[in-house]
Amino acid sequence: MNRYEIIIYWSNDDDCYISEVPELPGCMADGKTREEVLKNTETIISEWIDTARAEGRSIPVPRGKLVFA
């Protein structure tokens, strides 16, 4: 399991849960249940990291809980 913060919320427009990983730009997933969106997020985080490595981009170190104003 990764150590990146994951934000999960319900989207009425999409009729599903959406997740975002703020430390990994563009890293998002969806799912009909919280369990499904979390599983999909773990998969997409791995794919995001694999793609970054393949393209020679830096991979952010997980910072833990982020603070928003």
mmCIF file of the N, C-alpha and C atoms, coordinates in Angstrom:
data_MODEL
# 
_entry.id   MODEL 
# 
loop_
_atom_site.group_PDB 
_atom_site.id 
_atom_site.type_symbol 
_atom_site.label_atom_id 
_atom_site.label_alt_id 
_atom_site.label_comp_id 
_atom_site.label_asym_id 
_atom_site.label_entity_id 
_atom_site.label_seq_id 
_atom_site.pdbx_PDB_ins_code 
_atom_site.Cartn_x 
_atom_site.Cartn_y 
_atom_site.Cartn_z 
_atom_site.occupancy 
_atom_site.B_iso_or_equiv 
_atom_site.pdbx_formal_charge 
_atom_site.auth_seq_id 
_atom_site.auth_comp_id 
_atom_site.auth_asym_id 
_atom_site.auth_atom_id 
_atom_site.pdbx_PDB_model_num 
ATOM 1   N N  . MET A 1 1  ? 0.843   -1.179 0.000   1.00 0.00 ? 1  MET A N  1 
ATOM 2   C CA . MET A 1 1  ? 0.000   0.000  0.000   1.00 0.00 ? 1  MET A CA 1 
ATOM 3   C C  . MET A 1 1  ? 0.891   1.246  0.000   1.00 0.00 ? 1  MET A C  1 
ATOM 4   N N  . ASN A 1 2  ? 0.454   2.232  -0.717  1.00 0.00 ? 2  ASN A N  1 
ATOM 5   C CA . ASN A 1 2  ? 1.228   3.458  -0.817  1.00 0.00 ? 2  ASN A CA 1 
ATOM 6   C C  . ASN A 1 2  ? 1.026   4.342  0.409   1.00 0.00 ? 2  ASN A C  1 
ATOM 7   N N  . ARG A 1 3  ? 1.776   5.416  0.483   1.00 0.00 ? 3  ARG A N  1 
ATOM 8   C CA . ARG A 1 3  ? 1.666   6.334  1.621   1.00 0.00 ? 3  ARG A CA 1 
ATOM 9   C C  . ARG A 1 3  ? 1.230   7.723  1.191   1.00 0.00 ? 3  ARG A C  1 
ATOM 10  N N  . TYR A 1 4  ? 0.700   7.832  -0.010  1.00 0.00 ? 4  TYR A N  1 
ATOM 11  C CA . TYR A 1 4  ? 0.200   9.117  -0.480  1.00 0.00 ? 4  TYR A CA 1 
ATOM 12  C C  . TYR A 1 4  ? -1.190  9.379  0.083   1.00 0.00 ? 4  TYR A C  1 
ATOM 13  N N  . GLU A 1 5  ? -1.461  10.658 0.355   1.00 0.00 ? 5  GLU A N  1 
ATOM 14  C CA . GLU A 1 5  ? -2.797  11.022 0.808   1.00 0.00 ? 5  GLU A CA 1 
ATOM 15  C C  . GLU A 1 5  ? -3.775  10.839 -0.350  1.00 0.00 ? 5  GLU A C  1 
ATOM 16  N N  . ILE A 1 6  ? -4.935  10.262 -0.043  1.00 0.00 ? 6  ILE A N  1 
ATOM 17  C CA . ILE A 1 6  ? -5.988  10.039 -1.030  1.00 0.00 ? 6  ILE A CA 1 
ATOM 18  C C  . ILE A 1 6  ? -7.240  10.741 -0.536  1.00 0.00 ? 6  ILE A C  1 
ATOM 19  N N  . ILE A 1 7  ? -7.815  11.573 -1.384  1.00 0.00 ? 7  ILE A N  1 
ATOM 20  C CA . ILE A 1 7  ? -9.064  12.262 -1.062  1.00 0.00 ? 7  ILE A CA 1 
ATOM 21  C C  . ILE A 1 7  ? -10.176 11.565 -1.833  1.00 0.00 ? 7  ILE A C  1 
ATOM 22  N N  . ILE A 1 8  ? -11.221 11.138 -1.115  1.00 0.00 ? 8  ILE A N  1 
ATOM 23  C CA . ILE A 1 8  ? -12.348 10.442 -1.733  1.00 0.00 ? 8  ILE A CA 1 
ATOM 24  C C  . ILE A 1 8  ? -13.613 11.247 -1.479  1.00 0.00 ? 8  ILE A C  1 
ATOM 25  N N  . TYR A 1 9  ? -14.405 11.435 -2.533  1.00 0.00 ? 9  TYR A N  1 
ATOM 26  C CA . TYR A 1 9  ? -15.682 12.150 -2.397  1.00 0.00 ? 9  TYR A CA 1 
ATOM 27  C C  . TYR A 1 9  ? -16.698 11.592 -3.380  1.00 0.00 ? 9  TYR A C  1 
ATOM 28  N N  . TRP A 1 10 ? -17.966 11.834 -3.109  1.00 0.00 ? 10 TRP A N  1 
ATOM 29  C CA . TRP A 1 10 ? -19.056 11.390 -3.967  1.00 0.00 ? 10 TRP A CA 1 
ATOM 30  C C  . TRP A 1 10 ? -19.314 12.441 -5.041  1.00 0.00 ? 10 TRP A C  1 
ATOM 31  N N  . SER A 1 11 ? -19.499 12.015 -6.279  1.00 0.00 ? 11 SER A N  1 
ATOM 32  C CA . SER A 1 11 ? -19.818 12.916 -7.381  1.00 0.00 ? 11 SER A CA 1 
ATOM 33  C C  . SER A 1 11 ? -21.226 12.611 -7.889  1.00 0.00 ? 11 SER A C  1 
ATOM 34  N N  . ASN A 1 12 ? -22.149 13.544 -7.670  1.00 0.00 ? 12 ASN A N  1 
ATOM 35  C CA . ASN A 1 12 ? -23.503 13.364 -8.206  1.00 0.00 ? 12 ASN A CA 1 
ATOM 36  C C  . ASN A 1 12 ? -23.496 13.352 -9.728  1.00 0.00 ? 12 ASN A C  1 
ATOM 37  N N  . ASP A 1 13 ? -22.637 14.171 -10.337 1.00 0.00 ? 13 ASP A N  1 
ATOM 38  C CA . ASP A 1 13 ? -22.559 14.232 -11.799 1.00 0.00 ? 13 ASP A CA 1 
ATOM 39  C C  . ASP A 1 13 ? -22.143 12.894 -12.402 1.00 0.00 ? 13 ASP A C  1 
ATOM 40  N N  . ASP A 1 14 ? -21.219 12.219 -11.743 1.00 0.00 ? 14 ASP A N  1 
ATOM 41  C CA . ASP A 1 14 ? -20.702 10.947 -12.258 1.00 0.00 ? 14 ASP A CA 1 
ATOM 42  C C  . ASP A 1 14 ? -21.394 9.734  -11.654 1.00 0.00 ? 14 ASP A C  1 
ATOM 43  N N  . ASP A 1 15 ? -22.182 9.961  -10.594 1.00 0.00 ? 15 ASP A N  1 
ATOM 44  C CA . ASP A 1 15 ? -22.892 8.888  -9.893  1.00 0.00 ? 15 ASP A CA 1 
ATOM 45  C C  . ASP A 1 15 ? -21.921 7.813  -9.383  1.00 0.00 ? 15 ASP A C  1 
ATOM 46  N N  . CYS A 1 16 ? -20.813 8.281  -8.830  1.00 0.00 ? 16 CYS A N  1 
ATOM 47  C CA . CYS A 1 16 ? -19.825 7.358  -8.266  1.00 0.00 ? 16 CYS A CA 1 
ATOM 48  C C  . CYS A 1 16 ? -18.894 8.128  -7.344  1.00 0.00 ? 16 CYS A C  1 
ATOM 49  N N  . TYR A 1 17 ? -18.052 7.385  -6.625  1.00 0.00 ? 17 TYR A N  1 
ATOM 50  C CA . TYR A 1 17 ? -17.016 7.992  -5.810  1.00 0.00 ? 17 TYR A CA 1 
ATOM 51  C C  . TYR A 1 17 ? -15.832 8.354  -6.704  1.00 0.00 ? 17 TYR A C  1 
ATOM 52  N N  . ILE A 1 18 ? -15.205 9.466  -6.392  1.00 0.00 ? 18 ILE A N  1 
ATOM 53  C CA . ILE A 1 18 ? -14.016 9.931  -7.106  1.00 0.00 ? 18 ILE A CA 1 
ATOM 54  C C  . ILE A 1 18 ? -12.887 10.043 -6.079  1.00 0.00 ? 18 ILE A C  1 
ATOM 55  N N  . SER A 1 19 ? -11.691 9.699  -6.496  1.00 0.00 ? 19 SER A N  1 
ATOM 56  C CA . SER A 1 19 ? -10.532 9.886  -5.624  1.00 0.00 ? 19 SER A CA 1 
ATOM 57  C C  . SER A 1 19 ? -9.508  10.730 -6.357  1.00 0.00 ? 19 SER A C  1 
ATOM 58  N N  . GLU A 1 20 ? -8.770  11.497 -5.577  1.00 0.00 ? 20 GLU A N  1 
ATOM 59  C CA . GLU A 1 20 ? -7.674  12.300 -6.096  1.00 0.00 ? 20 GLU A CA 1 
ATOM 60  C C  . GLU A 1 20 ? -6.464  12.079 -5.208  1.00 0.00 ? 20 GLU A C  1 
ATOM 61  N N  . VAL A 1 21 ? -5.296  12.079 -5.812  1.00 0.00 ? 21 VAL A N  1 
ATOM 62  C CA . VAL A 1 21 ? -4.029  11.963 -5.083  1.00 0.00 ? 21 VAL A CA 1 
ATOM 63  C C  . VAL A 1 21 ? -3.290  13.275 -5.318  1.00 0.00 ? 21 VAL A C  1 
ATOM 64  N N  . PRO A 1 22 ? -3.441  14.242 -4.402  1.00 0.00 ? 22 PRO A N  1 
ATOM 65  C CA . PRO A 1 22 ? -2.914  15.591 -4.631  1.00 0.00 ? 22 PRO A CA 1 
ATOM 66  C C  . PRO A 1 22 ? -1.425  15.665 -4.942  1.00 0.00 ? 22 PRO A C  1 
ATOM 67  N N  . GLU A 1 23 ? -0.630  14.766 -4.406  1.00 0.00 ? 23 GLU A N  1 
ATOM 68  C CA . GLU A 1 23 ? 0.817   14.822 -4.620  1.00 0.00 ? 23 GLU A CA 1 
ATOM 69  C C  . GLU A 1 23 ? 1.249   14.293 -5.982  1.00 0.00 ? 23 GLU A C  1 
ATOM 70  N N  . LEU A 1 24 ? 0.332   13.601 -6.687  1.00 0.00 ? 24 LEU A N  1 
ATOM 71  C CA . LEU A 1 24 ? 0.636   13.048 -8.001  1.00 0.00 ? 24 LEU A CA 1 
ATOM 72  C C  . LEU A 1 24 ? -0.306  13.715 -9.013  1.00 0.00 ? 24 LEU A C  1 
ATOM 73  N N  . PRO A 1 25 ? 0.136   14.769 -9.673  1.00 0.00 ? 25 PRO A N  1 
ATOM 74  C CA . PRO A 1 25 ? -0.731  15.527 -10.571 1.00 0.00 ? 25 PRO A CA 1 
ATOM 75  C C  . PRO A 1 25 ? -1.471  14.655 -11.589 1.00 0.00 ? 25 PRO A C  1 
ATOM 76  N N  . GLY A 1 26 ? -2.791  14.846 -11.635 1.00 0.00 ? 26 GLY A N  1 
ATOM 77  C CA . GLY A 1 26 ? -3.620  14.114 -12.586 1.00 0.00 ? 26 GLY A CA 1 
ATOM 78  C C  . GLY A 1 26 ? -3.974  12.705 -12.159 1.00 0.00 ? 26 GLY A C  1 
ATOM 79  N N  . CYS A 1 27 ? -3.542  12.284 -10.993 1.00 0.00 ? 27 CYS A N  1 
ATOM 80  C CA . CYS A 1 27 ? -3.794  10.926 -10.520 1.00 0.00 ? 27 CYS A CA 1 
ATOM 81  C C  . CYS A 1 27 ? -5.169  10.874 -9.861  1.00 0.00 ? 27 CYS A C  1 
ATOM 82  N N  . MET A 1 28 ? -6.124  10.286 -10.575 1.00 0.00 ? 28 MET A N  1 
ATOM 83  C CA . MET A 1 28 ? -7.511  10.204 -10.114 1.00 0.00 ? 28 MET A CA 1 
ATOM 84  C C  . MET A 1 28 ? -8.088  8.845  -10.492 1.00 0.00 ? 28 MET A C  1 
ATOM 85  N N  . ALA A 1 29 ? -9.127  8.432  -9.761  1.00 0.00 ? 29 ALA A N  1 
ATOM 86  C CA . ALA A 1 29 ? -9.811  7.179  -10.068 1.00 0.00 ? 29 ALA A CA 1 
ATOM 87  C C  . ALA A 1 29 ? -11.278 7.331  -9.683  1.00 0.00 ? 29 ALA A C  1 
ATOM 88  N N  . ASP A 1 30 ? -12.078 6.327  -10.052 1.00 0.00 ? 30 ASP A N  1 
ATOM 89  C CA . ASP A 1 30 ? -13.490 6.332  -9.657  1.00 0.00 ? 30 ASP A CA 1 
ATOM 90  C C  . ASP A 1 30 ? -13.915 4.929  -9.286  1.00 0.00 ? 30 ASP A C  1 
ATOM 91  N N  . GLY A 1 31 ? -15.108 4.822  -8.696  1.00 0.00 ? 31 GLY A N  1 
ATOM 92  C CA . GLY A 1 31 ? -15.642 3.524  -8.311  1.00 0.00 ? 31 GLY A CA 1 
ATOM 93  C C  . GLY A 1 31 ? -17.041 3.684  -7.742  1.00 0.00 ? 31 GLY A C  1 
ATOM 94  N N  . LYS A 1 32 ? -17.837 2.642  -7.842  1.00 0.00 ? 32 LYS A N  1 
ATOM 95  C CA . LYS A 1 32 ? -19.218 2.676  -7.346  1.00 0.00 ? 32 LYS A CA 1 
ATOM 96  C C  . LYS A 1 32 ? -19.302 2.598  -5.829  1.00 0.00 ? 32 LYS A C  1 
ATOM 97  N N  . THR A 1 33 ? -18.263 2.052  -5.185  1.00 0.00 ? 33 THR A N  1 
ATOM 98  C CA . THR A 1 33 ? -18.224 1.970  -3.718  1.00 0.00 ? 33 THR A CA 1 
ATOM 99  C C  . THR A 1 33 ? -16.896 2.557  -3.242  1.00 0.00 ? 33 THR A C  1 
ATOM 100 N N  . ARG A 1 34 ? -16.816 2.841  -1.931  1.00 0.00 ? 34 ARG A N  1 
ATOM 101 C CA . ARG A 1 34 ? -15.552 3.338  -1.377  1.00 0.00 ? 34 ARG A CA 1 
ATOM 102 C C  . ARG A 1 34 ? -14.450 2.299  -1.545  1.00 0.00 ? 34 ARG A C  1 
ATOM 103 N N  . GLU A 1 35 ? -14.797 1.042  -1.345  1.00 0.00 ? 35 GLU A N  1 
ATOM 104 C CA . GLU A 1 35 ? -13.808 -0.025 -1.491  1.00 0.00 ? 35 GLU A CA 1 
ATOM 105 C C  . GLU A 1 35 ? -13.290 -0.094 -2.918  1.00 0.00 ? 35 GLU A C  1 
ATOM 106 N N  . GLU A 1 36 ? -14.199 0.027  -3.883  1.00 0.00 ? 36 GLU A N  1 
ATOM 107 C CA . GLU A 1 36 ? -13.805 -0.050 -5.283  1.00 0.00 ? 36 GLU A CA 1 
ATOM 108 C C  . GLU A 1 36 ? -12.929 1.136  -5.678  1.00 0.00 ? 36 GLU A C  1 
ATOM 109 N N  . VAL A 1 37 ? -13.306 2.344  -5.247  1.00 0.00 ? 37 VAL A N  1 
ATOM 110 C CA . VAL A 1 37 ? -12.503 3.510  -5.615  1.00 0.00 ? 37 VAL A CA 1 
ATOM 111 C C  . VAL A 1 37 ? -11.123 3.432  -4.975  1.00 0.00 ? 37 VAL A C  1 
ATOM 112 N N  . LEU A 1 38 ? -11.025 2.921  -3.760  1.00 0.00 ? 38 LEU A N  1 
ATOM 113 C CA . LEU A 1 38 ? -9.719  2.793  -3.115  1.00 0.00 ? 38 LEU A CA 1 
ATOM 114 C C  . LEU A 1 38 ? -8.852  1.766  -3.848  1.00 0.00 ? 38 LEU A C  1 
ATOM 115 N N  . LYS A 1 39 ? -9.431  0.644  -4.228  1.00 0.00 ? 39 LYS A N  1 
ATOM 116 C CA . LYS A 1 39 ? -8.698  -0.376 -4.989  1.00 0.00 ? 39 LYS A CA 1 
ATOM 117 C C  . LYS A 1 39 ? -8.222  0.198  -6.324  1.00 0.00 ? 39 LYS A C  1 
ATOM 118 N N  . ASN A 1 40 ? -9.113  0.920  -7.009  1.00 0.00 ? 40 ASN A N  1 
ATOM 119 C CA . ASN A 1 40 ? -8.751  1.521  -8.292  1.00 0.00 ? 40 ASN A CA 1 
ATOM 120 C C  . ASN A 1 40 ? -7.665  2.585  -8.119  1.00 0.00 ? 40 ASN A C  1 
ATOM 121 N N  . THR A 1 41 ? -7.712  3.301  -7.003  1.00 0.00 ? 41 THR A N  1 
ATOM 122 C CA . THR A 1 41 ? -6.707  4.329  -6.737  1.00 0.00 ? 41 THR A CA 1 
ATOM 123 C C  . THR A 1 41 ? -5.339  3.700  -6.525  1.00 0.00 ? 41 THR A C  1 
ATOM 124 N N  . GLU A 1 42 ? -5.272  2.611  -5.781  1.00 0.00 ? 42 GLU A N  1 
ATOM 125 C CA . GLU A 1 42 ? -3.996  1.921  -5.575  1.00 0.00 ? 42 GLU A CA 1 
ATOM 126 C C  . GLU A 1 42 ? -3.400  1.494  -6.922  1.00 0.00 ? 42 GLU A C  1 
ATOM 127 N N  . THR A 1 43 ? -4.257  1.009  -7.817  1.00 0.00 ? 43 THR A N  1 
ATOM 128 C CA . THR A 1 43 ? -3.798  0.592  -9.144  1.00 0.00 ? 43 THR A CA 1 
ATOM 129 C C  . THR A 1 43 ? -3.267  1.788  -9.933  1.00 0.00 ? 43 THR A C  1 
ATOM 130 N N  . ILE A 1 44 ? -4.020  2.886  -9.916  1.00 0.00 ? 44 ILE A N  1 
ATOM 131 C CA . ILE A 1 44 ? -3.629  4.044  -10.726 1.00 0.00 ? 44 ILE A CA 1 
ATOM 132 C C  . ILE A 1 44 ? -2.382  4.721  -10.159 1.00 0.00 ? 44 ILE A C  1 
ATOM 133 N N  . ILE A 1 45 ? -2.172  4.667  -8.845  1.00 0.00 ? 45 ILE A N  1 
ATOM 134 C CA . ILE A 1 45 ? -0.939  5.204  -8.263  1.00 0.00 ? 45 ILE A CA 1 
ATOM 135 C C  . ILE A 1 45 ? 0.263   4.412  -8.789  1.00 0.00 ? 45 ILE A C  1 
ATOM 136 N N  . SER A 1 46 ? 0.140   3.101  -8.798  1.00 0.00 ? 46 SER A N  1 
ATOM 137 C CA . SER A 1 46 ? 1.228   2.260  -9.325  1.00 0.00 ? 46 SER A CA 1 
ATOM 138 C C  . SER A 1 46 ? 1.501   2.570  -10.788 1.00 0.00 ? 46 SER A C  1 
ATOM 139 N N  . GLU A 1 47 ? 0.440   2.742  -11.565 1.00 0.00 ? 47 GLU A N  1 
ATOM 140 C CA . GLU A 1 47 ? 0.598   3.060  -12.984 1.00 0.00 ? 47 GLU A CA 1 
ATOM 141 C C  . GLU A 1 47 ? 1.211   4.451  -13.168 1.00 0.00 ? 47 GLU A C  1 
ATOM 142 N N  . TRP A 1 48 ? 0.818   5.409  -12.327 1.00 0.00 ? 48 TRP A N  1 
ATOM 143 C CA . TRP A 1 48 ? 1.370   6.761  -12.398 1.00 0.00 ? 48 TRP A CA 1 
ATOM 144 C C  . TRP A 1 48 ? 2.871   6.709  -12.150 1.00 0.00 ? 48 TRP A C  1 
ATOM 145 N N  . ILE A 1 49 ? 3.274   5.980  -11.113 1.00 0.00 ? 49 ILE A N  1 
ATOM 146 C CA . ILE A 1 49 ? 4.693   5.872  -10.765 1.00 0.00 ? 49 ILE A CA 1 
ATOM 147 C C  . ILE A 1 49 ? 5.471   5.146  -11.867 1.00 0.00 ? 49 ILE A C  1 
ATOM 148 N N  . ASP A 1 50 ? 4.918   4.064  -12.402 1.00 0.00 ? 50 ASP A N  1 
ATOM 149 C CA . ASP A 1 50 ? 5.579   3.334  -13.491 1.00 0.00 ? 50 ASP A CA 1 
ATOM 150 C C  . ASP A 1 50 ? 5.785   4.232  -14.711 1.00 0.00 ? 50 ASP A C  1 
ATOM 151 N N  . THR A 1 51 ? 4.774   5.015  -15.050 1.00 0.00 ? 51 THR A N  1 
ATOM 152 C CA . THR A 1 51 ? 4.867   5.922  -16.195 1.00 0.00 ? 51 THR A CA 1 
ATOM 153 C C  . THR A 1 51 ? 5.909   7.003  -15.946 1.00 0.00 ? 51 THR A C  1 
ATOM 154 N N  . ALA A 1 52 ? 5.917   7.576  -14.736 1.00 0.00 ? 52 ALA A N  1 
ATOM 155 C CA . ALA A 1 52 ? 6.903   8.605  -14.404 1.00 0.00 ? 52 ALA A CA 1 
ATOM 156 C C  . ALA A 1 52 ? 8.320   8.047  -14.524 1.00 0.00 ? 52 ALA A C  1 
ATOM 157 N N  . ARG A 1 53 ? 8.536   6.855  -14.024 1.00 0.00 ? 53 ARG A N  1 
ATOM 158 C CA . ARG A 1 53 ? 9.859   6.225  -14.125 1.00 0.00 ? 53 ARG A CA 1 
ATOM 159 C C  . ARG A 1 53 ? 10.254  6.020  -15.587 1.00 0.00 ? 53 ARG A C  1 
ATOM 160 N N  . ALA A 1 54 ? 9.318   5.513  -16.385 1.00 0.00 ? 54 ALA A N  1 
ATOM 161 C CA . ALA A 1 54 ? 9.597   5.237  -17.795 1.00 0.00 ? 54 ALA A CA 1 
ATOM 162 C C  . ALA A 1 54 ? 9.931   6.508  -18.571 1.00 0.00 ? 54 ALA A C  1 
ATOM 163 N N  . GLU A 1 55 ? 9.337   7.633  -18.145 1.00 0.00 ? 55 GLU A N  1 
ATOM 164 C CA . GLU A 1 55 ? 9.574   8.906  -18.828 1.00 0.00 ? 55 GLU A CA 1 
ATOM 165 C C  . GLU A 1 55 ? 10.685  9.727  -18.183 1.00 0.00 ? 55 GLU A C  1 
ATOM 166 N N  . GLY A 1 56 ? 11.297  9.192  -17.137 1.00 0.00 ? 56 GLY A N  1 
ATOM 167 C CA . GLY A 1 56 ? 12.397  9.879  -16.473 1.00 0.00 ? 56 GLY A CA 1 
ATOM 168 C C  . GLY A 1 56 ? 11.970  11.062 -15.616 1.00 0.00 ? 56 GLY A C  1 
ATOM 169 N N  . ARG A 1 57 ? 10.681  11.097 -15.228 1.00 0.00 ? 57 ARG A N  1 
ATOM 170 C CA . ARG A 1 57 ? 10.198  12.178 -14.360 1.00 0.00 ? 57 ARG A CA 1 
ATOM 171 C C  . ARG A 1 57 ? 10.465  11.835 -12.902 1.00 0.00 ? 57 ARG A C  1 
ATOM 172 N N  . SER A 1 58 ? 10.563  12.865 -12.076 1.00 0.00 ? 58 SER A N  1 
ATOM 173 C CA . SER A 1 58 ? 10.768  12.627 -10.648 1.00 0.00 ? 58 SER A CA 1 
ATOM 174 C C  . SER A 1 58 ? 9.453   12.163 -10.010 1.00 0.00 ? 58 SER A C  1 
ATOM 175 N N  . ILE A 1 59 ? 9.591   11.374 -8.968  1.00 0.00 ? 59 ILE A N  1 
ATOM 176 C CA . ILE A 1 59 ? 8.432   10.845 -8.245  1.00 0.00 ? 59 ILE A CA 1 
ATOM 177 C C  . ILE A 1 59 ? 8.433   11.487 -6.858  1.00 0.00 ? 59 ILE A C  1 
ATOM 178 N N  . PRO A 1 60 ? 7.371   12.227 -6.536  1.00 0.00 ? 60 PRO A N  1 
ATOM 179 C CA . PRO A 1 60 ? 7.326   12.888 -5.226  1.00 0.00 ? 60 PRO A CA 1 
ATOM 180 C C  . PRO A 1 60 ? 7.383   11.883 -4.075  1.00 0.00 ? 60 PRO A C  1 
ATOM 181 N N  . VAL A 1 61 ? 8.097   12.265 -3.039  1.00 0.00 ? 61 VAL A N  1 
ATOM 182 C CA . VAL A 1 61 ? 8.139   11.464 -1.805  1.00 0.00 ? 61 VAL A CA 1 
ATOM 183 C C  . VAL A 1 61 ? 6.836   11.751 -1.051  1.00 0.00 ? 61 VAL A C  1 
ATOM 184 N N  . PRO A 1 62 ? 6.120   10.720 -0.588  1.00 0.00 ? 62 PRO A N  1 
ATOM 185 C CA . PRO A 1 62 ? 4.891   10.963 0.158   1.00 0.00 ? 62 PRO A CA 1 
ATOM 186 C C  . PRO A 1 62 ? 5.163   11.828 1.388   1.00 0.00 ? 62 PRO A C  1 
ATOM 187 N N  . ARG A 1 63 ? 4.374   12.885 1.556   1.00 0.00 ? 63 ARG A N  1 
ATOM 188 C CA . ARG A 1 63 ? 4.571   13.796 2.679   1.00 0.00 ? 63 ARG A CA 1 
ATOM 189 C C  . ARG A 1 63 ? 3.616   13.514 3.831   1.00 0.00 ? 63 ARG A C  1 
ATOM 190 N N  . GLY A 1 64 ? 2.681   12.595 3.648   1.00 0.00 ? 64 GLY A N  1 
ATOM 191 C CA . GLY A 1 64 ? 1.698   12.350 4.689   1.00 0.00 ? 64 GLY A CA 1 
ATOM 192 C C  . GLY A 1 64 ? 0.538   13.319 4.572   1.00 0.00 ? 64 GLY A C  1 
ATOM 193 N N  . LYS A 1 65 ? -0.097  13.619 5.680   1.00 0.00 ? 65 LYS A N  1 
ATOM 194 C CA . LYS A 1 65 ? -1.260  14.478 5.666   1.00 0.00 ? 65 LYS A CA 1 
ATOM 195 C C  . LYS A 1 65 ? -0.932  15.866 5.133   1.00 0.00 ? 65 LYS A C  1 
ATOM 196 N N  . LEU A 1 66 ? -1.713  16.292 4.145   1.00 0.00 ? 66 LEU A N  1 
ATOM 197 C CA . LEU A 1 66 ? -1.555  17.625 3.598   1.00 0.00 ? 66 LEU A CA 1 
ATOM 198 C C  . LEU A 1 66 ? -2.497  18.568 4.339   1.00 0.00 ? 66 LEU A C  1 
ATOM 199 N N  . VAL A 1 67 ? -2.143  19.817 4.390   1.00 0.00 ? 67 VAL A N  1 
ATOM 200 C CA . VAL A 1 67 ? -2.954  20.813 5.080   1.00 0.00 ? 67 VAL A CA 1 
ATOM 201 C C  . VAL A 1 67 ? -3.529  21.775 4.052   1.00 0.00 ? 67 VAL A C  1 
ATOM 202 N N  . PHE A 1 68 ? -4.844  21.934 4.074   1.00 0.00 ? 68 PHE A N  1 
ATOM 203 C CA . PHE A 1 68 ? -5.505  22.856 3.163   1.00 0.00 ? 68 PHE A CA 1 
ATOM 204 C C  . PHE A 1 68 ? -6.166  23.961 3.975   1.00 0.00 ? 68 PHE A C  1 
ATOM 205 N N  . ALA A 1 69 ? -6.118  25.177 3.458   1.00 0.00 ? 69 ALA A N  1 
ATOM 206 C CA . ALA A 1 69 ? -6.749  26.317 4.148   1.00 0.00 ? 69 ALA A CA 1 
ATOM 207 C C  . ALA A 1 69 ? -8.218  26.397 3.808   1.00 0.00 ? 69 ALA A C  1 
# 
